[in-house]
Amino acid sequence: MRARALITTLSSIAIAAAAVPAAANATTNASASATSTTGGTTAAPPSTGSSGGASSTTNSKASKKAKTVSVTVHAPITAPTPKLEYHGPVYELVNGKVIPYVAPPPANTVLGSTGGDPVAAAASGRPELLVPGSTAELIEGLAAAPEAAPKAIQEMIWAGNQIIGKPYVYGGGHASFKSYGYDCSGTVSFALHGADLIKTPMDSGEMEGWGEKGVGRWVTIFANAGHAYMTIAGLRLDTSPVDDPSDQNGPRWRPLRPENAGFVMRHPVGL
């Protein structure tokens, strides 16, 4: 009897001992299953596939960085044939706001049905014209600055407009930026001064060593011992009628020349 009771007790202990690891395994499996279904503190490994993860984030950053790389494009300084016609939209900067430009009526036009004073072309100064894009355009003898150009380029163009149509005067614009007429280097100096790039006028010889060497991104000055002119965003500001169908002297916006041989090329730093 004692032997049988001892055997029965030992069997119960063995069964109980076997049940403990089984229960532990079941608890572990249930916990793992719950974590897989509802989340938890265990982080998923980063994916290296094309559907996301660390590799996808890296590629996205690289793509954004590539898109920010810009290509430097120089404004044209030559043109095989004169081309000054423009038929696109024109705007005007008024009190810091860009509005559509409405050309004034001719100087001898009488306003209103009951009469009025003739409109003088220079009564309120020249308008600060703008056109879309990165190339200046000629609008009724005045240059419209490109909206994409730096502010200094726009200011140079608007300054040049202020002396368009004035007569050629040898030495004009050198004793003072304000003058009855202008010579070649006086004209270039006036435009540069409009962007606050120079404080005193320069002659053509001084321009041969001014600024940086070579063609600029937006503006290029052409100078030698006897003459100077400049191109700004695709237009030429010059007192000489060479390669210009208008054949008029004095400060004017003109088409680009087919070539600029015989001149030293300089440009403002950064422009």
Buried (B, 14 or more C-beta within 10 A) or exposed (E): EEEEEEEEEEEEEEEEEEEEEEEEEEEEEEEEEEEEEEEEEEEEEEEEEEEEBEBBEEEEEEEEEEEEEEEEEEBBBEBEEBEBEBEEEBBBBEEEEEEEBEEBEEEEEEEEEEEEEEBEEEEEEBBBBBBBEBBBBBBEBBBBBBBBBBEBBBBBBBBBBBBBBBEBBEBBBBEEBEBEBBBBBBBBBBBBBBBEBBEEBBBBBBBBEBBEEEBBBBBBBBBEEEBBBBBBBBBBBBBBBEBBEEEEBBBBBBBBBEEBEEBBBBBBEEB
